[in-house]
Amino acid sequence: LIELSLEYLKNFGTLSYDLSVVTGPSKHALDFLIIIKELLVGVWVLDWKRSVGTDKIIHIERLVQRSNLSGGFIVANNFSPNARDLANQTDTLELIERAEILYHT
């Protein structure tokens, strides 16, 4: 899933593995960064067999808030409906499912 994510997200901006530019606790959980018009956007790739739930959305939202990141992408195989609703209420997180990546590549 991480390779698919890299291929898909490179169209959004410059990809970087240099997490030293991130301040706060989120750099320990990040997979990579996208730099979009000088904004730092974190990317979390969760290659789980189960759906990603609201607890993980809340956790990543807090990591973004406590860092210098402007937002984040969460890439997973599937999200629970409640997790999707919660992420839609935030201004900082974008959820991307594997099926969406496969559809666009």
C-alpha positions in Angstrom: 0.0 0.0 0.0 2.9 2.4 0.6 4.1 2.0 -2.9 0.7 2.8 -4.3 0.4 5.8 -2.0 3.7 7.2 -3.2 2.7 6.8 -6.8 -0.7 8.4 -6.2 0.4 11.3 -3.9 3.4 12.4 -6.0 0.9 14.3 -8.1 -0.1 16.5 -5.2 3.4 17.9 -4.4 7.0 17.0 -3.6 7.4 13.8 -1.5 10.0 13.8 1.2 11.3 11.3 3.8 13.2 14.0 5.6 11.1 14.1 8.8 13.6 16.4 10.6 11.6 19.4 9.4 8.6 18.3 11.5 8.3 19.5 15.1 6.2 17.7 17.7 5.3 14.1 18.3 3.9 13.4 14.9 7.3 12.7 13.2 7.6 9.4 15.0 4.4 8.0 13.4 4.7 9.5 9.9 5.5 7.5 6.9 6.5 10.5 4.7 5.7 14.1 3.9 4.3 15.9 1.0 5.3 19.5 0.5 2.4 21.4 -1.2 3.1 25.1 -1.9 5.4 25.3 1.1 2.9 23.6 3.4 4.0 20.4 5.2 1.4 17.6 5.0 2.0 14.4 6.8 1.1 11.0 5.3 0.2 8.0 7.4 -0.2 4.7 5.6 -2.2 2.1 7.5 -2.1 -1.2 5.7 -4.5 -3.0 8.0 -6.9 -5.8 7.3 -9.6 -4.2 9.3 -11.2 -0.8 8.9 -9.6 2.2 10.4 -11.8 3.6 13.2 -12.5 6.9 14.8 -9.9 6.3 17.5 -7.1 6.4 15.0 -8.6 9.5 13.3 -8.7 11.3 16.6 -5.1 10.3 17.4 -3.7 11.5 14.1 -5.7 14.7 14.3 -4.1 15.4 17.6 -0.7 14.7 16.2 -1.3 17.2 13.4 -2.5 19.8 15.9 0.6 19.4 18.1 3.0 19.8 15.2 4.0 22.2 12.5 2.1 20.2 9.9 -0.6 21.9 7.9 -2.6 18.7 7.6 -2.5 15.0 6.8 -3.4 12.3 4.5 -4.4 8.9 5.9 -4.2 6.1 3.4 -5.8 2.8 4.3 -7.6 -0.2 2.8 -10.9 0.8 4.4 -12.4 3.3 6.9 -15.4 2.9 9.1 -18.3 5.1 8.3 -17.9 6.9 11.6 -14.2 7.5 10.9 -15.1 9.0 7.5 -17.7 11.3 9.1 -15.3 12.4 11.8 -12.5 13.2 9.2 -15.0 15.1 7.1 -15.6 17.4 10.1 -12.0 18.4 10.3 -10.2 20.9 8.1 -6.9 19.1 8.3 -7.3 15.4 7.4 -8.0 13.7 4.1 -8.8 10.0 3.9 -7.8 8.0 0.9 -8.8 4.3 0.4 -6.9 1.8 -1.6 -9.8 1.5 -4.1 -9.6 5.2 -4.8 -5.9 5.0 -5.6 -6.4 2.0 -7.9 -9.2 3.8 -9.6 -7.1 6.8 -10.4 -3.9 4.9 -11.5 
